[in-house]
Amino acid sequence: MAACTASPPARTRAGDADGTVVLFDVATRARVGQPLPSPYGRHAGPGISDINDIAFSPDGRLLATAGIDGSITLWDLARRAQISRLLDPGGDFPVTAVAFSPDGRTTASGVDVGNKVVLIRVPDGTLLHELATGSPGTSALAFSPDGQTLTAATFDGQVRLWDPRTGAARGPAWAAEAGAVMSTSFSPDGSVLATSGSEGATALWDIGSRKQIGAPLTGPPSPAVAAFDPTGHTLATAFQDGTVLLWDIDPASWQARACAVAGRRLTPQEWQDFLPGRPYQPSCGTP
């Protein structure tokens, strides 16, 4: 799946093809200016990109590209110019994922070999932390909206949480997918994490308990990525075959639907299964 991401105001979108980065206006779907040139001076080959992942800074002014040469490159989008090459977190190995912290002062990057995630200060490239994943190949990275949690998913389906300020792990890893995790996305309030896999399923996880919320959201048997809308009540899943699905994930809606299906008040255990971490407040049907 080609790297693709949207700027925070969702007015501009970027995608890569054969080592260049192309910007699009989301509303008109038209290209914005000329593509950013490949920072590598070469191409991996026909149909193969030198860029594994891309990420906008929170203010939309910078773009970070994760390269197969093991580096992170920063771009000034107003000037269409390369600002710097940060430390080469991958050495001779590809960087597979990149993400900005909410304040734009830190990038997290996953390295294909070495079982690590590297945190680097922007824009001077100072190395802040190296986080051991215990699994080869980081497939997806995301910071929580408040910047206090970093999640990293790997190609073997494991998900881990850290405190990016200290580099300390937030509990053990858990298995989110049978295959690779293709994307991770926090809800706007940071309480729920969505993980999407190579088989096309998306799971919702309660961050506090690490428990899965409800059944997986399934679509075509095609690699998927997912993202929350600003309200946190809708989740969009996009599939490699071009399908896009929208899901109502508002807990109030889930409660109402669960009550309607059950035809009675939910038991405490059912409440925890469907709405983990929330106080038991059944308000429908009879016991």
C-alpha atoms as a printed R data frame, in Angstrom:
    type eleno elety resid chain resno       x       y       z
1   ATOM     1    CA   MET     A     1   0.000   0.000   0.000
2   ATOM     2    CA   ALA     A     2   1.533   3.317  -1.049
3   ATOM     3    CA   ALA     A     3   2.226   5.845   1.668
4   ATOM     4    CA   CYS     A     4  -0.482   8.470   1.956
5   ATOM     5    CA   THR     A     5  -1.482  11.006   4.602
6   ATOM     6    CA   ALA     A     6  -3.506  14.180   5.096
7   ATOM     7    CA   SER     A     7  -2.472  17.498   6.600
8   ATOM     8    CA   PRO     A     8  -4.174  18.448   9.905
9   ATOM     9    CA   PRO     A     9  -6.676  20.895   8.353
10  ATOM    10    CA   ALA     A    10  -7.473  18.094   5.832
11  ATOM    11    CA   ARG     A    11  -7.080  20.485   2.910
12  ATOM    12    CA   THR     A    12  -3.996  18.836   1.456
13  ATOM    13    CA   ARG     A    13  -3.125  15.210   0.922
14  ATOM    14    CA   ALA     A    14   0.208  13.649   0.001
15  ATOM    15    CA   GLY     A    15   1.051  10.419  -1.737
16  ATOM    16    CA   ASP     A    16   4.278   8.973  -3.075
17  ATOM    17    CA   ALA     A    17   5.143   7.328  -6.350
18  ATOM    18    CA   ASP     A    18   8.604   6.204  -7.436
19  ATOM    19    CA   GLY     A    19  10.426   8.374  -4.906
20  ATOM    20    CA   THR     A    20   8.579  11.658  -5.447
21  ATOM    21    CA   VAL     A    21   5.863  13.146  -3.225
22  ATOM    22    CA   VAL     A    22   2.729  14.532  -4.846
23  ATOM    23    CA   LEU     A    23   0.408  16.950  -2.990
24  ATOM    24    CA   PHE     A    24  -3.333  17.075  -3.682
25  ATOM    25    CA   ASP     A    25  -6.121  19.474  -2.715
26  ATOM    26    CA   VAL     A    26  -8.673  17.295  -0.900
27  ATOM    27    CA   ALA     A    27 -11.676  19.346  -2.032
28  ATOM    28    CA   THR     A    28 -10.826  19.522  -5.745
29  ATOM    29    CA   ARG     A    29  -8.599  16.420  -5.963
30  ATOM    30    CA   ALA     A    30  -6.225  18.512  -8.054
31  ATOM    31    CA   ARG     A    31  -2.464  18.454  -7.689
32  ATOM    32    CA   VAL     A    32  -0.930  21.290  -5.688
33  ATOM    33    CA   GLY     A    33   2.242  22.547  -7.337
34  ATOM    34    CA   GLN     A    34   5.016  20.319  -8.595
35  ATOM    35    CA   PRO     A    35   5.895  17.020  -6.912
36  ATOM    36    CA   LEU     A    36   8.631  17.093  -4.297
37  ATOM    37    CA   PRO     A    37  11.710  15.538  -5.876
38  ATOM    38    CA   SER     A    38  13.130  12.292  -4.627
39  ATOM    39    CA   PRO     A    39  15.627  13.052  -1.835
40  ATOM    40    CA   TYR     A    40  17.654  10.028  -2.830
41  ATOM    41    CA   GLY     A    41  18.711  10.897  -6.370
42  ATOM    42    CA   ARG     A    42  17.602   7.495  -7.594
43  ATOM    43    CA   HIS     A    43  14.635   5.147  -7.688
44  ATOM    44    CA   ALA     A    44  14.292   1.657  -6.319
45  ATOM    45    CA   GLY     A    45  12.820   0.491  -9.620
46  ATOM    46    CA   PRO     A    46   9.644   0.692 -11.712
47  ATOM    47    CA   GLY     A    47   6.577   0.769  -9.464
48  ATOM    48    CA   ILE     A    48   8.688   0.675  -6.296
49  ATOM    49    CA   SER     A    49   8.980   3.754  -4.117
50  ATOM    50    CA   ASP     A    50  12.038   4.939  -2.209
51  ATOM    51    CA   ILE     A    51   9.622   6.322   0.427
52  ATOM    52    CA   ASN     A    52   7.971   3.929   2.877
53  ATOM    53    CA   ASP     A    53   5.870   6.436   4.843
54  ATOM    54    CA   ILE     A    54   5.063  10.151   5.044
55  ATOM    55    CA   ALA     A    55   3.659  12.416   7.774
56  ATOM    56    CA   PHE     A    56   2.572  16.053   8.037
57  ATOM    57    CA   SER     A    57   3.596  18.148  11.022
58  ATOM    58    CA   PRO     A    58   0.612  19.261  13.160
59  ATOM    59    CA   ASP     A    59   0.670  22.783  11.675
60  ATOM    60    CA   GLY     A    60   0.825  21.407   8.132
61  ATOM    61    CA   ARG     A    61   4.020  23.285   7.299
62  ATOM    62    CA   LEU     A    62   6.449  20.368   7.290
63  ATOM    63    CA   LEU     A    63   6.398  16.929   5.735
64  ATOM    64    CA   ALA     A    64   8.561  14.035   6.908
65  ATOM    65    CA   THR     A    65   9.437  11.185   4.568
66  ATOM    66    CA   ALA     A    66  10.723   7.802   5.727
67  ATOM    67    CA   GLY     A    67  13.240   6.405   3.288
68  ATOM    68    CA   ILE     A    68  14.519   3.012   2.274
69  ATOM    69    CA   ASP     A    69  18.030   4.423   2.804
70  ATOM    70    CA   GLY     A    70  17.405   4.571   6.584
71  ATOM    71    CA   SER     A    71  16.870   8.345   6.889
72  ATOM    72    CA   ILE     A    72  14.075  10.792   7.728
73  ATOM    73    CA   THR     A    73  13.885  13.844   5.444
74  ATOM    74    CA   LEU     A    74  12.068  17.057   6.431
75  ATOM    75    CA   TRP     A    75  10.461  19.288   3.793
76  ATOM    76    CA   ASP     A    76   9.270  22.900   3.952
77  ATOM    77    CA   LEU     A    77   6.004  22.682   2.006
78  ATOM    78    CA   ALA     A    78   5.693  26.426   1.374
79  ATOM    79    CA   ARG     A    79   9.094  26.532  -0.321
80  ATOM    80    CA   ARG     A    80   8.909  22.972  -1.712
81  ATOM    81    CA   ALA     A    81  12.416  22.581  -0.326
82  ATOM    82    CA   GLN     A    82  14.247  19.989   1.693
83  ATOM    83    CA   ILE     A    83  15.100  21.405   5.125
84  ATOM    84    CA   SER     A    84  17.293  18.702   6.545
85  ATOM    85    CA   ARG     A    85  18.075  15.049   6.780
86  ATOM    86    CA   LEU     A    86  17.612  14.031  10.385
87  ATOM    87    CA   LEU     A    87  19.775  11.407  12.003
88  ATOM    88    CA   ASP     A    88  19.731   8.175  10.045
89  ATOM    89    CA   PRO     A    89  17.683   6.120  12.548
90  ATOM    90    CA   GLY     A    90  17.841   3.036  10.349
91  ATOM    91    CA   GLY     A    91  21.538   3.144   9.522
92  ATOM    92    CA   ASP     A    92  21.751   0.952   6.441
93  ATOM    93    CA   PHE     A    93  18.222  -0.378   6.944
94  ATOM    94    CA   PRO     A    94  14.926   1.151   5.712
95  ATOM    95    CA   VAL     A    95  12.751   3.355   7.904
96  ATOM    96    CA   THR     A    96   9.298   1.798   7.671
97  ATOM    97    CA   ALA     A    97   7.074   4.311   9.513
98  ATOM    98    CA   VAL     A    98   7.164   7.925  10.703
99  ATOM    99    CA   ALA     A    99   4.918  10.136  12.873
100 ATOM   100    CA   PHE     A   100   5.022  13.651  14.369
101 ATOM   101    CA   SER     A   101   4.214  14.379  17.993
102 ATOM   102    CA   PRO     A   102   1.218  16.724  18.488
103 ATOM   103    CA   ASP     A   103   3.510  19.662  19.306
104 ATOM   104    CA   GLY     A   104   5.587  19.009  16.177
105 ATOM   105    CA   ARG     A   105   8.840  18.864  18.141
106 ATOM   106    CA   THR     A   106   9.489  15.131  17.878
107 ATOM   107    CA   THR     A   107   9.407  12.496  15.165
108 ATOM   108    CA   ALA     A   108   9.058   8.792  15.857
109 ATOM   109    CA   SER     A   109  10.446   6.411  13.264
110 ATOM   110    CA   GLY     A   110  10.366   2.652  12.978
111 ATOM   111    CA   VAL     A   111  13.346   0.738  11.650
112 ATOM   112    CA   ASP     A   112  13.016  -2.347   9.455
113 ATOM   113    CA   VAL     A   113  15.848  -4.186  11.216
114 ATOM   114    CA   GLY     A   114  16.957  -3.808  14.823
115 ATOM   115    CA   ASN     A   115  13.596  -4.113  16.581
116 ATOM   116    CA   LYS     A   116  13.457  -0.451  17.580
117 ATOM   117    CA   VAL     A   117  11.586   2.841  17.341
118 ATOM   118    CA   VAL     A   118  13.698   5.997  17.365
119 ATOM   119    CA   LEU     A   119  12.541   9.370  18.741
120 ATOM   120    CA   ILE     A   120  14.290  12.408  17.247
121 ATOM   121    CA   ARG     A   121  13.944  16.095  18.104
122 ATOM   122    CA   VAL     A   122  12.821  18.440  15.327
123 ATOM   123    CA   PRO     A   123  14.437  20.197  13.595
124 ATOM   124    CA   ASP     A   124  17.995  19.685  14.882
125 ATOM   125    CA   GLY     A   125  17.946  15.870  14.754
126 ATOM   126    CA   THR     A   126  18.957  15.217  18.359
127 ATOM   127    CA   LEU     A   127  18.420  11.581  19.335
128 ATOM   128    CA   LEU     A   128  15.997  11.436  22.288
129 ATOM   129    CA   HIS     A   129  15.194   7.754  22.830
130 ATOM   130    CA   GLU     A   130  15.568   4.334  21.244
131 ATOM   131    CA   LEU     A   131  12.626   2.099  22.163
132 ATOM   132    CA   ALA     A   132  12.964  -1.680  21.883
133 ATOM   133    CA   THR     A   133   9.939  -3.287  20.210
134 ATOM   134    CA   GLY     A   134  10.987  -6.906  20.580
135 ATOM   135    CA   SER     A   135   9.594  -7.552  17.090
136 ATOM   136    CA   PRO     A   136  11.165  -7.039  13.668
137 ATOM   137    CA   GLY     A   137   9.753  -4.270  11.505
138 ATOM   138    CA   THR     A   138   7.553  -1.393  12.727
139 ATOM   139    CA   SER     A   139   4.528  -1.111  10.454
140 ATOM   140    CA   ALA     A   140   2.621   1.822  12.038
141 ATOM   141    CA   LEU     A   141   3.180   4.626  14.552
142 ATOM   142    CA   ALA     A   142   0.853   7.144  16.218
143 ATOM   143    CA   PHE     A   143   0.994   9.670  19.066
144 ATOM   144    CA   SER     A   144  -2.028  10.197  21.287
145 ATOM   145    CA   PRO     A   145  -3.654  13.638  20.891
146 ATOM   146    CA   ASP     A   146  -2.161  14.837  24.201
147 ATOM   147    CA   GLY     A   147   1.313  13.595  23.226
148 ATOM   148    CA   GLN     A   148   1.666  11.470  26.362
149 ATOM   149    CA   THR     A   149   1.466   8.083  24.654
150 ATOM   150    CA   LEU     A   150   3.152   6.633  21.571
151 ATOM   151    CA   THR     A   151   1.908   3.435  19.994
152 ATOM   152    CA   ALA     A   152   3.953   1.255  17.669
153 ATOM   153    CA   ALA     A   153   2.627  -1.734  15.755
154 ATOM   154    CA   THR     A   154   4.774  -4.355  14.062
155 ATOM   155    CA   PHE     A   155   4.521  -6.697  11.105
156 ATOM   156    CA   ASP     A   156   3.838  -9.648  13.411
157 ATOM   157    CA   GLY     A   157   0.621  -8.021  14.690
158 ATOM   158    CA   GLN     A   158   1.920  -6.782  18.069
159 ATOM   159    CA   VAL     A   159   1.053  -3.359  19.545
160 ATOM   160    CA   ARG     A   160   3.073  -1.538  22.217
161 ATOM   161    CA   LEU     A   161   2.609   1.713  24.137
162 ATOM   162    CA   TRP     A   162   5.294   4.066  25.508
163 ATOM   163    CA   ASP     A   163   5.638   7.373  27.299
164 ATOM   164    CA   PRO     A   164   7.522   9.309  24.581
165 ATOM   165    CA   ARG     A   165   8.847  11.857  27.080
166 ATOM   166    CA   THR     A   166  10.722   9.264  29.143
167 ATOM   167    CA   GLY     A   167  10.923   6.281  26.813
168 ATOM   168    CA   ALA     A   168   9.249   4.077  29.444
169 ATOM   169    CA   ALA     A   169   6.930   1.289  28.309
170 ATOM   170    CA   ARG     A   170   3.251   1.552  29.252
171 ATOM   171    CA   GLY     A   171   2.566  -2.086  30.037
172 ATOM   172    CA   PRO     A   172   3.212  -5.201  27.932
173 ATOM   173    CA   ALA     A   173   2.553  -5.644  24.227
174 ATOM   174    CA   TRP     A   174  -0.626  -7.314  23.004
175 ATOM   175    CA   ALA     A   175  -1.571  -9.164  19.825
176 ATOM   176    CA   ALA     A   176  -3.909  -7.021  17.729
177 ATOM   177    CA   GLU     A   177  -3.803  -8.887  14.424
178 ATOM   178    CA   ALA     A   178  -2.963 -12.320  13.068
179 ATOM   179    CA   GLY     A   179  -1.003 -10.583  10.305
180 ATOM   180    CA   ALA     A   180   0.642  -7.187   9.993
181 ATOM   181    CA   VAL     A   181  -0.921  -4.079  11.550
182 ATOM   182    CA   MET     A   182  -1.201  -1.561   8.707
183 ATOM   183    CA   SER     A   183  -2.315   1.494  10.716
184 ATOM   184    CA   THR     A   184  -2.926   2.744  14.254
185 ATOM   185    CA   SER     A   185  -5.131   5.720  15.105
186 ATOM   186    CA   PHE     A   186  -6.151   7.285  18.437
187 ATOM   187    CA   SER     A   187  -9.624   8.656  19.041
188 ATOM   188    CA   PRO     A   188  -9.681  12.441  19.659
189 ATOM   189    CA   ASP     A   189  -9.884  11.936  23.436
190 ATOM   190    CA   GLY     A   190  -7.103   9.328  23.382
191 ATOM   191    CA   SER     A   191  -9.188   6.644  25.086
192 ATOM   192    CA   VAL     A   192  -9.579   4.306  22.095
193 ATOM   193    CA   LEU     A   193  -7.046   2.949  19.619
194 ATOM   194    CA   ALA     A   194  -8.038   1.634  16.190
195 ATOM   195    CA   THR     A   195  -5.773  -0.939  14.554
196 ATOM   196    CA   SER     A   196  -6.207  -2.106  10.971
197 ATOM   197    CA   GLY     A   197  -4.633  -5.210   9.509
198 ATOM   198    CA   SER     A   198  -3.358  -6.742   6.333
199 ATOM   199    CA   GLU     A   199  -6.463  -8.986   6.150
200 ATOM   200    CA   GLY     A   200  -8.928  -6.070   6.060
201 ATOM   201    CA   ALA     A   201 -10.228  -6.070   9.649
202 ATOM   202    CA   THR     A   202 -10.158  -3.079  12.024
203 ATOM   203    CA   ALA     A   203 -10.288  -3.518  15.801
204 ATOM   204    CA   LEU     A   204 -11.056  -0.946  18.500
205 ATOM   205    CA   TRP     A   205  -9.140  -1.141  21.795
206 ATOM   206    CA   ASP     A   206  -9.819   0.481  25.147
207 ATOM   207    CA   ILE     A   207  -6.455   2.041  26.048
208 ATOM   208    CA   GLY     A   208  -6.983   1.758  29.792
209 ATOM   209    CA   SER     A   209  -7.763  -1.961  29.863
210 ATOM   210    CA   ARG     A   210  -6.133  -3.054  26.549
211 ATOM   211    CA   LYS     A   211  -9.386  -4.920  25.864
212 ATOM   212    CA   GLN     A   212 -10.973  -5.097  22.441
213 ATOM   213    CA   ILE     A   213 -14.255  -3.203  22.139
214 ATOM   214    CA   GLY     A   214 -16.861  -5.276  20.369
215 ATOM   215    CA   ALA     A   215 -16.228  -7.396  17.276
216 ATOM   216    CA   PRO     A   216 -13.756  -6.431  14.530
217 ATOM   217    CA   LEU     A   217 -15.038  -4.113  11.796
218 ATOM   218    CA   THR     A   218 -14.619  -6.071   8.581
219 ATOM   219    CA   GLY     A   219 -14.611  -5.096   4.947
220 ATOM   220    CA   PRO     A   220 -13.043  -6.485   1.779
221 ATOM   221    CA   PRO     A   221 -10.183  -8.991   2.326
222 ATOM   222    CA   SER     A   222  -7.682  -6.293   1.448
223 ATOM   223    CA   PRO     A   223  -5.086  -4.372   3.522
224 ATOM   224    CA   ALA     A   224  -6.806  -1.515   5.357
225 ATOM   225    CA   VAL     A   225  -5.997   1.743   7.137
226 ATOM   226    CA   ALA     A   226  -8.318   3.580   9.524
227 ATOM   227    CA   ALA     A   227  -8.787   7.066  11.009
228 ATOM   228    CA   PHE     A   228 -11.257   8.767  13.364
229 ATOM   229    CA   ASP     A   229 -13.216  11.866  12.431
230 ATOM   230    CA   PRO     A   230 -12.746  14.937  14.710
231 ATOM   231    CA   THR     A   231 -15.793  14.016  16.822
232 ATOM   232    CA   GLY     A   232 -14.568  10.485  17.520
233 ATOM   233    CA   HIS     A   233 -18.022   9.136  16.671
234 ATOM   234    CA   THR     A   234 -17.161   7.961  13.143
235 ATOM   235    CA   LEU     A   235 -14.298   5.786  11.937
236 ATOM   236    CA   ALA     A   236 -13.279   5.637   8.278
237 ATOM   237    CA   THR     A   237 -11.571   2.546   6.902
238 ATOM   238    CA   ALA     A   238  -9.897   2.594   3.479
239 ATOM   239    CA   PHE     A   239  -8.899  -0.565   1.652
240 ATOM   240    CA   GLN     A   240  -6.242  -1.247  -0.931
241 ATOM   241    CA   ASP     A   241  -8.920  -2.213  -3.457
242 ATOM   242    CA   GLY     A   242 -10.322   1.349  -3.292
243 ATOM   243    CA   THR     A   243 -13.251   0.701  -0.939
244 ATOM   244    CA   VAL     A   244 -13.923   3.228   1.850
245 ATOM   245    CA   LEU     A   245 -16.335   2.420   4.704
246 ATOM   246    CA   LEU     A   246 -17.688   4.702   7.459
247 ATOM   247    CA   TRP     A   247 -18.592   3.222  10.865
248 ATOM   248    CA   ASP     A   248 -20.744   4.653  13.656
249 ATOM   249    CA   ILE     A   249 -18.686   3.982  16.802
250 ATOM   250    CA   ASP     A   250 -20.451   6.331  19.213
251 ATOM   251    CA   PRO     A   251 -20.767   4.406  22.536
252 ATOM   252    CA   ALA     A   252 -24.281   5.779  23.006
253 ATOM   253    CA   SER     A   253 -25.294   4.270  19.671
254 ATOM   254    CA   TRP     A   254 -23.663   0.964  20.568
255 ATOM   255    CA   GLN     A   255 -25.525   0.884  23.896
256 ATOM   256    CA   ALA     A   256 -28.847   1.549  22.214
257 ATOM   257    CA   ARG     A   257 -28.249  -1.116  19.577
258 ATOM   258    CA   ALA     A   258 -27.073  -3.689  22.134
259 ATOM   259    CA   CYS     A   259 -30.189  -3.042  24.200
260 ATOM   260    CA   ALA     A   260 -32.385  -3.383  21.119
261 ATOM   261    CA   VAL     A   261 -30.809  -6.715  20.176
262 ATOM   262    CA   ALA     A   262 -30.896  -8.093  23.717
263 ATOM   263    CA   GLY     A   263 -34.434  -6.838  24.405
264 ATOM   264    CA   ARG     A   264 -33.504  -6.370  28.058
265 ATOM   265    CA   ARG     A   265 -31.073  -4.611  30.362
266 ATOM   266    CA   LEU     A   266 -27.428  -5.609  29.804
267 ATOM   267    CA   THR     A   267 -25.804  -7.658  32.532
268 ATOM   268    CA   PRO     A   268 -22.633  -6.304  34.189
269 ATOM   269    CA   GLN     A   269 -20.524  -8.786  32.219
270 ATOM   270    CA   GLU     A   270 -22.150  -7.866  28.899
271 ATOM   271    CA   TRP     A   271 -21.633  -4.192  29.732
272 ATOM   272    CA   GLN     A   272 -17.898  -4.784  30.254
273 ATOM   273    CA   ASP     A   273 -17.674  -6.833  27.045
274 ATOM   274    CA   PHE     A   274 -19.291  -4.147  24.895
275 ATOM   275    CA   LEU     A   275 -18.380  -0.965  26.811
276 ATOM   276    CA   PRO     A   276 -15.173  -1.715  28.754
277 ATOM   277    CA   GLY     A   277 -13.942   0.872  31.206
278 ATOM   278    CA   ARG     A   278 -17.301   2.645  31.479
279 ATOM   279    CA   PRO     A   279 -19.393   2.706  34.689
280 ATOM   280    CA   TYR     A   280 -22.234   0.191  34.704
281 ATOM   281    CA   GLN     A   281 -25.309   2.307  33.998
282 ATOM   282    CA   PRO     A   282 -27.909   0.135  32.237
283 ATOM   283    CA   SER     A   283 -30.759   2.300  31.069
284 ATOM   284    CA   CYS     A   284 -32.802   0.118  28.789
285 ATOM   285    CA   GLY     A   285 -35.227  -2.752  29.065
286 ATOM   286    CA   THR     A   286 -35.842  -4.773  32.200
287 ATOM   287    CA   PRO     A   287 -33.339  -6.800  34.255
